[in-house]
Amino acid sequence: FDVIENNFINLTKVSGISKRLASNINKTFIKLNKSRNIMIYLQSLDITPACAARIQKYYGEDTINLININPYRLTDEIWGIGFKKADEIAKNIGIEKDSEFRIQAAIKFCLNQASEVGGHTFLPEEILISNISELIDIEQNLIQENINNMCEKNLIYREKINNQTVDYINFYYHIEKYISQKILILNQKK
């Protein structure tokens, strides 16, 4: 393999292998070797081969670096990876328990769970903070700080309803607002 990877010009000594073919063999070998190393790395994190293939296809050669920086991005970008799996990966690679990535992923997870499991488009902030604290065992002030940051960056939406602060995933807020406007229009036509 050393010849193919580092001294591919020596392949031209084999009858029928031109410099161009030797170069193509070298490039293909290097690409496949990188792919193999990525797959081995992902499987070392207990990611199934099928899911590892999806991850590698999505991120390409940057897979290892991107996951080492923020494994929680997988929850938004790769089908089949949820918060709990991303959290397991994060722990395995040494991401801190109070990482901003972790807390913000937990915020999105809890808001999505409220919608998908409970049918709620928002959660009262007090309940959201309590749910997150229970899920990831983090101080509530860090959760509040991250909710505030996400609101400032328009990653989640906050409003007051009956003197209670509530938080939405932006998508759910806009859908609920759109539907309520359509209902008002229909009601006015009656």
Disulfide bonds with the S-S distance in Angstrom:
none
